[in-house]
Amino acid sequence: MKYIINLILLAAIVVAGYLLYSGINEPIAFNAQKESRKNAVADRLIEIRESQEIYRAITGEFAHNFDTLIQVLKTDSIPFVQVFEDPDDPTNEDKYVYKTLYSNALDSVNAMGIKLDSLKYVPFAKSGVTFDFYGDTMTYQKTIVSVTEVGTRWKNFMGKYADPRFRKYDQSYDPERMIKFGDKNSPNLSGNWE
C-alpha cells in the first residue's frame, strides 16, 4: 500500500511539474514565434512595397495584382531623369538639360534581393496562401491618386498559435487582425507594424 501511495504521489509531482513547465514555456514560445513570424512577414511586405514603388516609377500607378506587378518588373525598364548643366546655350533660361535614361527593372529588383517568384506567398503560411492585394486609383482631395494595400491576417502565418486563446499572453494579439502596408482609402504606404 505504501508503494502505491508513493507511486501516486510521484505521478502527481510529475504532472504538476509538467503543468508548471508548460505554463512557463508556452508564453515564452508564443512570444518568440510571434516576433520571428511577424518579422518575416513584415520583411516580405517591405519587398512588396518596394516592388510597387518601382512599378509606379515605370507606369505611373500601382499594380492591381501580383501577376501584373511581376510581369512588368521582369520585362520593363525604370526611367531615370538626369539633369545636366548647359551654360553654353543662351536660349535655355534654366541652363539645364534633362535626359531620361532607362535601367532594366529586373536588375534593380535582383540587386535589392527581391525574389519575384515567391513575392506573393505569405511566409510560414500553408502552401499557396498569398497576400491580399489591392491597387487602384481614387479621388483624394480633388486629385486622382494611385493607392495600394497589401497584407494578410495573423492567423494565416501563426500556425498553432493562430488561436485567440493566446491573447492572454499579449492583449494586443488578435489572429483576425491584418498586418499590412498601404490603405485603400488614402495615398499612404506605411506599414501597421512600423
C-alpha positions as CSV (number, residue, x, y, z in Angstrom):
1,M,0.0,0.0,0.0
2,K,2.9,2.3,0.8
3,Y,4.4,1.8,-2.7
4,I,1.0,2.6,-4.3
5,I,0.7,5.9,-2.4
6,N,4.3,6.7,-3.3
7,L,3.7,6.0,-7.0
8,I,0.5,8.2,-6.9
9,L,2.5,11.0,-5.3
10,L,5.3,10.6,-7.8
11,A,2.8,10.7,-10.7
12,A,1.2,13.8,-9.2
13,I,4.6,15.5,-8.8
14,V,5.4,14.7,-12.5
15,V,2.0,16.0,-13.7
16,A,2.4,19.2,-11.6
17,G,6.0,19.7,-12.9
18,Y,4.8,19.3,-16.5
19,L,1.9,21.8,-15.9
20,L,4.3,24.3,-14.3
21,Y,6.8,23.9,-17.1
22,S,4.2,24.3,-19.9
23,G,2.7,27.2,-18.0
24,I,6.0,29.0,-18.1
25,N,7.2,27.8,-21.5
26,E,4.0,28.4,-23.6
27,P,4.0,32.2,-23.3
28,I,7.8,32.4,-24.0
29,A,7.4,30.1,-27.1
30,F,4.4,32.1,-28.3
31,N,6.1,35.5,-28.0
32,A,9.3,34.2,-29.7
33,Q,7.3,32.7,-32.6
34,K,5.1,35.8,-32.9
35,E,8.1,38.1,-33.2
36,S,10.0,35.9,-35.7
37,R,7.0,35.2,-37.9
38,K,5.9,38.9,-37.8
39,N,9.4,40.0,-38.8
40,A,9.4,37.6,-41.7
41,V,6.0,38.7,-42.9
42,A,7.0,42.4,-42.4
43,D,10.2,41.8,-44.4
44,R,8.2,40.3,-47.3
45,L,5.7,43.2,-47.1
46,I,8.6,45.7,-47.4
47,E,9.8,43.9,-50.5
48,I,6.3,44.1,-52.0
49,R,6.1,47.8,-51.1
50,E,9.5,48.4,-52.8
51,S,8.3,46.4,-55.8
52,Q,5.1,48.5,-56.0
53,E,7.2,51.7,-55.9
54,I,9.3,50.5,-58.8
55,Y,6.2,49.6,-60.7
56,R,4.8,53.0,-60.0
57,A,8.0,54.7,-61.3
58,I,7.6,52.7,-64.5
59,T,3.8,53.0,-65.1
60,G,2.7,56.0,-63.0
61,E,0.4,53.9,-60.8
62,F,0.4,50.9,-58.6
63,A,-0.2,47.4,-59.9
64,H,-3.7,45.9,-59.5
65,N,-2.4,42.3,-58.9
66,F,0.7,40.3,-58.4
67,D,0.8,38.9,-61.9
68,T,0.9,42.3,-63.5
69,L,3.5,43.5,-60.9
70,I,5.8,40.6,-61.5
71,Q,5.4,40.7,-65.3
72,V,6.3,44.4,-65.6
73,L,9.2,44.1,-63.2
74,K,10.6,41.2,-65.2
75,T,10.3,42.8,-68.6
76,D,10.2,46.7,-68.3
77,S,12.7,49.4,-67.6
78,I,12.9,52.1,-64.9
79,P,13.2,55.7,-66.2
80,F,15.8,57.9,-64.5
81,V,16.0,61.6,-65.3
82,Q,19.5,63.1,-65.3
83,V,20.0,66.8,-65.2
84,F,23.0,68.3,-67.0
85,E,24.1,71.9,-66.7
86,D,24.3,73.6,-70.1
87,P,25.8,77.1,-69.6
88,D,26.8,77.4,-73.3
89,D,23.2,77.5,-74.5
90,P,21.9,81.1,-74.3
91,T,18.4,80.1,-75.3
92,N,18.0,77.9,-72.3
93,E,16.9,80.1,-69.5
94,D,17.2,77.3,-66.9
95,K,20.7,76.4,-68.1
96,Y,19.9,72.7,-67.6
97,V,19.4,69.8,-70.0
98,Y,17.2,66.9,-68.9
99,K,17.9,63.4,-70.3
100,T,15.9,60.3,-69.5
101,L,17.9,57.1,-69.1
102,Y,16.4,53.6,-68.6
103,S,17.6,50.8,-66.4
104,N,16.4,47.2,-66.5
105,A,13.9,46.8,-63.6
106,L,14.8,43.1,-63.1
107,D,18.4,44.1,-62.5
108,S,17.3,46.6,-59.8
109,V,15.0,44.1,-58.2
110,N,17.7,41.4,-58.2
111,A,20.2,43.9,-56.7
112,M,17.7,44.6,-53.9
113,G,17.5,40.8,-53.1
114,I,13.8,40.5,-54.0
115,K,12.7,37.1,-55.3
116,L,9.8,37.8,-57.6
117,D,8.7,34.2,-57.9
118,S,8.0,33.9,-54.2
119,L,6.9,37.5,-53.6
120,K,3.2,36.9,-53.3
121,Y,3.4,34.0,-50.8
122,V,2.9,34.6,-47.1
123,P,5.9,33.2,-45.0
124,F,5.1,30.4,-42.6
125,A,1.6,30.0,-44.1
126,K,0.2,26.8,-45.6
127,S,1.3,26.2,-49.1
128,G,-0.2,28.5,-51.7
129,V,-1.5,31.2,-49.3
130,T,-0.9,34.6,-50.8
131,F,-1.2,38.2,-49.6
132,D,-4.4,40.1,-50.1
133,F,-3.5,42.6,-52.9
134,Y,-5.3,45.8,-53.8
135,G,-4.2,48.5,-56.2
136,D,-6.4,51.1,-57.9
137,T,-6.8,54.9,-58.4
138,M,-9.2,57.1,-56.4
139,T,-10.1,60.7,-56.0
140,Y,-8.4,62.1,-52.9
141,Q,-8.8,65.8,-52.1
142,K,-9.9,66.5,-55.7
143,T,-6.9,64.8,-57.2
144,I,-6.7,61.3,-58.8
145,V,-4.1,59.3,-56.9
146,S,-2.9,55.7,-57.0
147,V,-3.5,53.7,-53.9
148,T,-2.4,50.2,-52.8
149,E,-3.0,47.9,-49.8
150,V,-1.3,44.6,-49.3
151,G,-1.5,42.4,-46.2
152,T,-2.6,39.2,-44.6
153,R,-4.3,38.2,-41.4
154,W,-2.2,37.0,-38.4
155,K,-4.0,33.6,-38.4
156,N,-2.6,32.9,-41.8
157,F,1.0,32.7,-40.6
158,M,0.9,32.0,-36.9
159,G,0.4,28.2,-37.3
160,K,-0.6,26.6,-34.0
161,Y,-0.6,30.0,-32.3
162,A,-3.5,31.3,-34.5
163,D,-5.9,30.6,-31.7
164,P,-7.5,33.6,-29.9
165,R,-6.7,31.9,-26.5
166,F,-3.1,33.2,-26.9
167,R,-4.3,36.7,-26.3
168,K,-3.8,36.0,-22.6
169,Y,-0.1,36.4,-23.3
170,D,-0.4,39.6,-25.4
171,Q,-3.5,41.8,-25.0
172,S,-2.9,43.3,-28.5
173,Y,-2.8,40.0,-30.2
174,D,-5.8,39.2,-32.5
175,P,-5.4,36.5,-35.1
176,E,-8.1,38.2,-37.3
177,R,-6.2,41.5,-37.4
178,M,-4.3,42.4,-40.6
179,I,-0.6,43.1,-40.9
180,K,-0.4,45.3,-43.9
181,F,1.0,48.4,-45.6
182,G,-0.9,51.0,-47.6
183,D,-4.5,52.0,-47.4
184,K,-7.4,51.6,-49.9
185,N,-8.8,54.9,-48.9
186,S,-5.8,57.2,-48.9
187,P,-2.4,57.6,-50.5
188,N,-0.4,56.0,-47.6
189,L,2.3,53.4,-47.9
190,S,3.2,53.0,-44.2
191,G,3.0,49.6,-42.6
192,N,0.9,49.0,-39.5
193,W,3.8,47.1,-37.9
194,E,6.2,50.1,-38.1
